Amino acid sequence: MKWPPWLILTVGFVAGISIGLMLAPWRMAGEGGGTPLWLEVMHRVLTSVGGLGTFVALIFVIRQFHLLHTQSDLVQKNTRASMDAQLYERLDSFNKFVYEHPTEYDLLDVPMQKQAQEHRSKLHRMCDLGFTFFEEIFKHHVRYELVDTEDWEEWQQNMIHFFQKPYVRDYWKTVTARYAKSFQAFAGELVARLGAERGSAGAQERESPVQEHGNAGERVDKD
């Protein structure tokens, strides 16, 4: 239940008078020719009211500051929610494009050097959509700090899945300069790491048949 301002002022006025009179007993008029009684009472009343007004004003300032902080948090949450909705809307559009062009999407698993010239235009368009989309997410996280750590880790997995495709990595090296330098550094490091991992995995696959062949030869010799 909220008290109206006039009621708070009345209570403060009465409390100020009561406290002032209790702290300083009334002096009899004509006693030693001191300050007149009415002037002393008025001074104490006004001092008490002034002190109470300052206290009430301080309470209102603290309350307004709390409301401002709450409103700021609410605006920030609304901004994050709106941004999430926009990002997922773009993700749905990208997934729809992939769904409508499954053949071209599968061709991203083929390196650019081995890709037919007639397919490259659509593949470039698909890669550009992915690059601009992930660059927007990167800026929201690094520059604007609107993507939480948990959500950012989720988006990173989507980036890794996209950049794992050989054609995507090859095409990225040709269009790197189109994007922000901070995203260039992030995506370049990701491409280099994925390329190294793929090269290491390929080397292990090539070594496995050789080892199996050697083991089979040893078994024949023993026989």
N, C-alpha and C positions, 0 to 999 in steps of 0.2 A: 504494500500500500504506500503510495507516494503522498507526502505532505505538501500542501500548497505553499508557495513562498511566503504569503502573508502570515500564515500560521507559524512558520519557522521564525519569522522576524518578531512576531509577538512573543513567542516563547523565549527567544533570546533577549528581548527587551526586559521582560519580567525577571528572567534569571540574572541578567546583569545588575538590575537594581537590587535584587535580593543579596547577591554575592557582595556587591559593593557596600551595602549597609552592614552586612555581617562582619566584613573584614575591617571596617573603620566605624566604630560606634559614633552615634550622633554627638556632636558637641553642643553644649547649651549656648544659646545666643547670649551675647554680652559677656562671655567668659574671656577675659584678658584682651578683649578688643581684637580677636583673631578674624579669620576669614568668615564672612557671613555663611550661615548654615545653608541657605538655599543655593549659594554659589558652589559650595563644596559638594552638595548632593548632585547638582547638575553636572559638575565636572566628572564625578565618579560614574554617573549614569551614562554620559556621552562617551567616556573612556571605555566603559564596559561594552556599550553598543558597538563602538568602533572595533574593539578587539574581536567581538563575536562576528561582526561583518567580515573581517579579514579571514577568520577561520572558515566561515561559510563559503567565502569566495575561493579559498584554497581547496575546499572539498569539491566545489563545482569544477575547478580547473583539473583536479585529478580525475574526476569522473569524465570530463570531456576528453582528456588524454586517453583514458581507457577506451572510450567509445571510438576515438580516432584510430587507435591501434587495432581494435576489433574490425573496424571498417576496412582498414588497410589489408588485414589478413584475408578478409572476405573477397576484396577486389583481386588479390593475388591468386586466390584459389579459383575464382571465376576465369581469370586469365589463363591459368594452367589448364583448366577444363576445356576452354575454348581452343587452346592450342593443341591439346590432345585430340580433340574432335577433328581439327583440320588435318593433323598428321595422319590419323587413321583413315580419313576420307581420301587423302592422296594415296595411302597404301592400298585401299580398296580399288582405286582407279588403276594403279599399277598392276595389281593382281588381275583385274579384269582384262587389261591389255595383254598380259601373259596368257590368260585363259583363251583369249580370242586368237592368239598367235602361238600355239604350242610348238609348232614345227620350228619357227624361228628361235624360240626360247631354247629348244634342245640344241640348236646349232651353236649356241654360246659355249658349249663344251668343246668345240673345235677351235684350235688356235687360228688367229687371223691369217697367218701365212698359208694355211691350208683351206681357207674359206673361199667359196666361189664368189666372184665379183657381183653377181646379180642379187646375192643375199645381204650384202654388206649394208645397204641403205637402211633396211628395216632393223638390222642388228644395231646399227649406230643409233637409231632413234630409241630403241629399247634401252641401250646403255645410257644415253643422255637422260632419259627419264629417271633411271636409277641413280645416277650421279647427282642430279639436282635435288632429288628427294632426300638422299642421305646427307647432302650438304646442308639442307635446311635443318634437319635434325641435329647435325653437328653444331650449327650456329645457335640453335635454341639451348643446347646444353652448355657450350663453352662461353659464348658471348653474352647471352641473356640469362643463363642459369635458370631456365624454366623446365628443364628435364631432370627429374630426380635420378639419383645414382642407379637405383633398381631398374627404372625404365631405360636408362642409357645402356646398361648392360644387355638388356633385351634387344635394343636396336642394334647394338654392336654384333650380336649373333646374326641378325638379318644381313648386315653389311658383309660379314665374313662369308655367309652363304652365297651372296651375290658376287663378291670379288674372287671367290674360289674358281669361277669359270674362266678358262684360259682366254677366251675372246674378250671378256670384260677387262682383264688385266692388260692385254695387249692394246686394246683401244684406249684405255685410260692413259697410257704412256704417250699417246698422240694428242690428247686434249687436256692435259694437265693444266696448261696455262690459262684455261678459261675460268678456272675456279679460284676461290680465295686462297691466299697463301697458307693460312692455317689449315684449311681443309686439304690443300695439296700435300702438306707435310704429313698429316694424319693418314690420308689415303695412300700416299706413297710408301709410308712405313708398313701399312697393312698389306699392300701389294707385294712388297719385297719379302715380307715374312711368309706370306702364303706361297709365293714362288719358291722360296727356299725349302719350305716344308714339302711342297709337291716334288721338287727335285730330289730331296732326300728319300721320299717314299718311292719314287721311280727307281732310284739306285738300289734300294733294298729289294724291289721286285726283280730287277735284273740279276742281282746276286743270288737270289733264291734258286732259280733253275740251275745255275752253275754249281751251287753247293749240292743240290739233289743229284745232278749228273755225276759229280765227284764221288758222292756216297755210293751211288749205284756202281761205279767203276771199282770202288774198293770192295764191294760185296762180290763182284764177279771175280776179281783177283783172288779173293779168299777161297771162293769155290774152286 
